[in-house]
């Protein structure tokens, strides 16, 4: 599943600046993305800053794609 979600994040987002769509994919029990999501977010091309949180990414996803 990790590779599929990575491909979704990269689709039309080769430079990594757009919000990562996989931020809305969460574990039912924890209501959080998997650890692999944070690893991906901090790797190239996404390279999110140290003070970044997955909640920030979710807000960005909903702000950008919520009304489409």
Protein Blocks (a to p, Z undefined) as FASTA:
>chain_A
ZZmmmmmmmnoplnomaccfklmpccfklopacfklmmmmmpcfklpafkbcfklmmmmm
mmmmmmZZ
